[in-house]
Structure formats: C-alpha cells, structure tokens
Amino acid sequence: MTILEKVVCIFLDVHLWTARKKLRPEDLKVTAGSIPPEKLASLGSKKICDQAELAIFGTLKKRAERACETVGVRFLGGYAVPQEKADELVTELNLIQAEFDSKKKGFLSRYDTALETWIADNSQWASIIRAAVEPVDTPRRQLRFAHQAFKIGAADASSADAGINEGLDAKVGNLGDRLIFEIARDAEKVWEQSFKGKDKVGQKALRPIRSLQEKLRGLSFLDGRASAMAKRIDTGLNAMPKHGPIEGQDLNALIGLVLQMADPDGVKSLQVHDWGSPQAEPDEIEEEDPPSPSAQEPPEKAMGQSPAFDDFSMPPAAPLKTPASPGAWF
C-alpha cells in the first residue's frame, strides 16, 4: 500500500466570532482620566460583548485541533491520520461539534441579554457599544464548526503529463520529516511543562511521553525513524518505576529521553544506528506561526475562520538548552 492509501485526511472548518469592531476616531473623544478600560477596548478595536461569553468556542476549537494533532500530522491544510485511527477521531470530533452547536444555541438565545449586561457593566461607554452592536444573525452566521474526512489519490497521469503529481508527491514525501518535527516540537513542550527545574516528577509526567509514543507508532509507516524512536521510548519507559515519584538516576534517564525526542537530529540519527542506510537529507521544514487575528485581520473578521496553514513552512525546533538541574478593549 502507498502512504496515501494508509491515511485519511481530516479537515477542520471552524469559524469563530470575536465580538470586536473597529475602533473609530469618534470613539476616542475622551478626556484625560476617562480612557475606556482595558476590558472594553484594545488597540484598534472595541469589544461589543463580554469575551467570557465566547471563550468556550475558542476552547472547543483548540480541543479539536489537539485531537487531530495527537494522532495525525499536518498535511495539505488538514491532517493525515492513520486509517485505523480515523473512525475514533471522527467520533471525538462529532462530540466536540455537538458541544459547539449546543453552546452556540445557548449563546444566541441569551444574546440580547448578554449585550445589555455588557452595556450596563460599562455604562460610561454605553453609546460607543450600542453604536457597534451587531444583530444576532452575525454570530449565528459566523460561529460554526464542521469537519470532513476524505481520501486523497494521485491523479492519473499519462507519459505526456507525468509531472502532474510532482507537487503532491513532494508533500507526501515530506510527511516523515514533518512527523519528526512535530514530535520534537511537542517534546520540547513536555520538557518545559513537566520536567524543567524539577528534581522529581510523578507518574503523570509519563502520560504525554506515552501519547507521543503512540503517535510515532501509528505513523511509523511514514518513516522508519519513527518506529525506532517509539522502540527507544518503550525501552526507557519500561525502566521507570511503576509507582511513586521518579527521581535521581531514573529522572535523569527520562529527561535524556525527552531531550532526544526534542532534538530532530537526534531522532534522525536513529535511522543510521537502527535502520541501516540513512535517507537523503530532507528539505528544511520551517514553522510559521498562525497569523495574529488582531494584527493581520480587521477586528470584525479576526478569528472569523480557521487560518490557512502552509504545512511545510515551519523551521526546525530551536535546540534545547540542557538545564543545570536534573479583554475586553485595546
């Protein structure tokens, strides 16, 4: 089977509404000491609704993204997921979508009340808020959650247009390096959140490592180095105490394992030692941060939809330094 036959592509189509409007010059006709509070205004925009009312939608979007990232790798604006993991992931996304739709229905039902409460809480600026209020159809239209699962296949190519699949082939060929990059990126987060500056950790610290190991196993068909790293993790975890804190030499060994995972070059070296001849050097993968809604989109459109991702424009994770010890308006 080819790689494309072994994966299902999952695409998230999630749109948010920020309840922000562009801050107009007439809104700023204020005297010293009467500047709108931070909860009401932020640079270039004003908030026409309490942001706490909308926070759940951003939370659900992130939950869906994490669910996809746990088992899949970024691919063509979505995620390439092992075929055997696709059904379970779609079931989880369906649950998140149902919660999103339920929260949306509740928010829309109390929309007018939420606006009046916000205006009452900021009565000094009531005229500014009322002038920017949107009808309920605006959040009804902009708040939406959907996802699609589909298979991708190469186009039929005759000898005359044999190059038609070159772009897709390049993307597929880079999936192994993309996987190693994502593991390194996430392992660095594990280091920062669970191990940095600690002289002992609990058994819970092993959970994110096991999660990364499971991702490597599920996508091992992309690159032999992924399987080699998964085996090394298995060896390391089997050597850890099964109960109680992890400290001393055990902690040092565990930290060494996490730091190796966080070093793409360290993972790539496993191919030489454990999988025979190394592959050709991959193209450099650069990471591009998602665009900042407030900086790159008009306030009224910020977070209006999921950003378009360039799957292979991400830089290698910055090398880790081994530690000394094992709003509402502007």
N, C-alpha and C positions, 0 to 999 in steps of 0.2 A: 504494500500500500504506500502511496505517496503521502507526504506530510499533509497536503490539503485534504486527503481522504480520511485522515486521522483526527481532524479538528472540526469543530463547529464554531462559526463566527457569531459572536454576540454583540449587538449594537444597542447602546443605551441612548434613548431620546428623552432627556429630562430637561424641562424648562421651568425656571423659577421667576417669581415676581418679587422685586425688592422694595416696592412702595416708595421709590425715590423719584423725585422730579428735579429738573434743572433749577438751580438757584438763580433767580433773576435779579438784575440790578436793583429794581424797586423793592425787593425783599430786604435789601441791606441798608435801607434808610433808617439807620438806628443811631442812637447817641452813645457816647462812651458809657459803659456800665450797663447797657441794655442789649448786648450781643446775644443772639439766640444760644441757648445751652447746647452742649455737645450732643446730648441725646436727641436734639431736634434737628440739628444741621451739621453737615460735614462739608469739607471743601468742595465747592462746586455743585452740591446737591442738598435737597431738603427731604426729610422723611415724612410722609403723609400718614403713616400708620406705625404703631408700636412694632419694632423689629422682633420682639419676643413672640408676636403672633405668627411670624413667618419662619422662625428658626427651625421648626420641625421639618420643613420641606428641604432645607439645605442638609439637615442631618440624614434624612432618608436618601437623598441623592448620594451622599458620601457612603452610606451603608451599601448601596447598590454597587458603587464603584469598588469598594473593598471586597465585596463578594466576588466580583469578576476578577479582581487582581489576585485573590487568594488562589485561584485555580488556573487562571489564564494569563496570557501575555499580550501586550498591546499589539494590535495588528490592523492596519487599514482603517484607523479611526475608531475601532472597536476592540474586541478581544478574541484571540484564538484560544479556544478551550478544548481540552481533550474530549473526544466524543463520549467517552464513558462518564464524564463529569457534567455533561451538558444538561441532562434532564434534572439533576439535582439543583444545578444553578438556576435553571429556568423556574423551578418550583419556588426557590428562595426569592427570585425577582418578582414572581407573581404575588407573593405575600407582601413584599415591600410596596408594590404598586397598589395593592388593596388598601394598605395603611395610608399611602399617599392620597388616594382618592377619598378615603374616609375623612382624613384631616382637612382636605380641601373642601369637602361638603360642609364640614362643621365651621370652617373659617368663613365661607361665603354666607352661611346662614346668620352669622353674627357680624358681618362686615360693617353694616351701618352703625351698630352699637360700638364696635371697636374703634371706628373713626371718631365718633362723638366722645368716647372715653379719652382718646388721644388728644383731641382738641381741648377737652376740659383739663387735662393734665398739663397742657401748655397754653393756657387761656390768654397769656400775654401775646401770643403769636397766632391766635385763632384765625385772623383774617388771612394770614400767609398760608396756613394749612388749607383752609376752605377753598382758596383760590386754586389750589393744586389738586384737590380731591378728584379721583378717577371713579367712574361708575363701576358697579360691581362686575360688569361684563369684562372689564380689563383683567382683573385677577382670574376670573373664570376662564378666560381665553389663554392667558399666559402660564398659569400653573397647570402643568401636565407631565405625566410620567408614562413612558412607553418603552418597550424593548422588543427587539427582533432577534430571532435565531435563524441562521441560514448557512448553507454550504457554498463554498466557492470552488469553481473549477477553472482550469486554464481554457482559453479559447482554442477552438480547432484552428490549426494553422497549416497552410499549405507550404510547399517549399518556397513559394514566391513571397510569403509574408511570415517567414519563420520567426522574425523578430517581434511579433505581436505580443508575445508573452514575456518579453525581457523584463519589463517593469515588475510584473507580478513575481516572476522567478527571483528577482533580486530581493524583494520583500520577504518572500518565503525563505530564501537562503540566509537571511539575516536574523531569523527568528531565534536561532540558538544563541547568538551573541546578545540579542535583546533579553532573553531569559537570564543569562548570566549577569547582565547589567541590572535587571530588576531585583535579582536575589541580592546582589551587592548593595544596592540602594536600601533595600528593606533590612538587610542585616546590620547596616550602619545605624538605622533607626532602633533596632533591637539593642544594639550596644549602648546607644545614648539613653534609652528609656529604662533598660533593665540592669545594666552592668556598670556603667561609668561611675567611678568613685565609690564602689561598694566593696566591702571585704567579705560579704556573704550574701547569698540570694536564696529565695525559697524555690520550691518545686514549680511554682507558677512561671518562673523565668524560662522554663524549658518549653512552654507552650508555643511561643512564637517561633522558636527554632524548629519544633516539630511541624509547624504549619509550613515553613519554608521547605523543609524536607519533603513534605507531601507534594508541594508544588513541583519540586525538582523531579520527583518520581513520576508524577502524572505527565510531565512534559519531557521526559528523558529521551523520547524518540526524536526530539529536535536536535540533540547534541549529546554525544557520549560523555562529555564532561559533566553534564547534569547528573547522570547516573552515578558517575564516580564520586561527585560531591555528596550525593544522597547516601552512598555507602559509607563515606567517611563520617558523615553526621551520625549515622546509625551506630557506628563503632564508638564514637565519642559519647553519645547519649547512653549507650549500654554500660559504659564505665562509670556513670554517675550514680550516686546513692539514690535509692528508690524512695526514701522517706527523709524528712528533716531538711535542715539547711544544707546548702552546697557552699563550701568554703575551702580555704587552703589550697592544696595542690589540685583538688577537683575543680575549684573555681578557676584556677589559672589555666587548666586544660580546656575548660569550657570557654573561657574568654579567648583563648587561642583559636578555637574552632570558629567562634563568631567573627573574629578578625579575619580569618582566612576567607570566610564566606563574603565578608565585606570588601575583599580585595579581588577585583576581576582577574588580575594577572595571576593571583594565587589559585583561583579556580581553574583558569586556563592551563596552568602548569600540570594539573591532574591528568590531562589528556596524554601528555608525554609519558608520565610515570605509569598510568593505569590503563591507557587505551591505545598504546602504540604510537604510530607516527602522528605528529601534530598536523592540524589542518592549516590551510593558508591563513595568513593574518587577515582578520575581518576589517571591513571599513570601520572607521571610528564612529561611535554612536554618541551623539550629542543630545543632551536633555534641554528642553525648552520649557520654562515654567509656564503654566497656564496663564493667559492674559489676565491682568488685574481688571475686574469689572469697572471699578471706579476710575481707573486710569486710561483704559483703552476703549470703553464704550460709553455712549451717552448714558447718564444716570437712569433715565427712564427705561433703557434697554439692558442695563447691566444685569448679568445673570439671567437674562431672558431665555437663554438656551445653553445647553452644554457646549463648551468650547470645542472647536475643531482641533484635533490633535494631529501632529505630524509624528507618526510612530517612531521614526528613526532619526530624529533631530535632537538627540539627547546626549550630553557629554558623559564620559566615564565618570563614575562616582569619585569624588575627591578622596585622595588617600587618607586613611585614618591615622591619627597620632596615638600611638600606644600610650595609655595613661601611666602615670608614675606608680599608682597603686591600682595589684590585682585585688447706633448709636443713635446715637439716633440722629445728628445733622451734619457737621463738616467732616 
